[in-house]
């Protein structure tokens, strides 16, 4: 839905120049195309190893971001990830 696309684009723009940011991956209902009008936007914020170490040392693995969103009840549900974290998850889920 258009409001979710705007929310995702605004979030990407807000983190684009943050040191250590590598990618934003949409997941959940928005990624599957099954979102409702009031759905949040779920993302993995992929960061480099240095930022991963700093964020996780502070206990920051997931958070909600509401900056600049323009529809009622909207928020970005952020889960932190790194390339190493994603690779380890892939191995555990698909050992072959």
N, C-alpha and C positions, 0 to 999 in steps of 0.2 A: 504494500500500500504506500501511497505517496508520502504520508507523514513518517513512515518508518524509514524510507529512503532518505528523506531530509534529515532525520535524526541521526542516521548512520553517517551520512556525509558530514554533518556538523561535528560529530564525535571524531571522525578521522581527521578533519581539519584541526581540531583542538589538540590532538596528540602528535600530529605529523612532525613537528620540529622539536619534540621533546627528546633530549639525549637518550639514546638506547632503544628507542622505538624502532622496531623492524617491520611490523605489520599489524593490521587489525583484520581478524577473521570473523565474519558473521556466522553464527550458529543458531540453533533453536528454530522456532516457528518462522521467523523472518527468512532465514536461510532456506527453509523447506518450502516457503510460499504458503504456509498454513496459518499465518498470523491473523488475529482479529483486530478490529479497529483500535482496541485499547491495549494491545499487546506491548510488552517491553521489547527492547532490542538486546539480544544476547550476543556478546562478542568475546573472543580471546584477544587480549592485547599481548602480542608477541614482542618480547624485549631481548636485548643481548644479555650475555652471561653476567656482565658487571651490574647491570640494572636489576637482573633477576636476583642476584646475591643481596643487593641492598634492600630491595623491596621485601624479599622473603625473610631477611634478618629482622626486619621491622614487623613481621607478622602480617604483611599485606599480600594476600593471595587473591582476594576478590573484593569488589566494592560496587556501589551504585553511583552513577554519574547522572546528574540532572541538568547540567549547564546547557543553556541555549535551546532547550526542547520546547516545541510549540503545540503539543496536543495534550489534552487532559490525561493525567496519570502516567505520562511518559517518563521513561528512564532507560539508561543504558546499563545493563547488568554485565559488569566487566569481570572476567576471570583472567588472571595473569598466566602467561606461558612463556617458555623460551624454546629455541630449537631443540635443546637437549631434553627438555621436559616432554615435548611432543614426540621426539624419537623414542624415548623410553616408553611412552604410552602406546605407541604403535607396536613396539616389540612385545609388550605385555598382552596386547589385544590380538596380535597376529604373530605368534612365535615362529611360524614357518617361513 
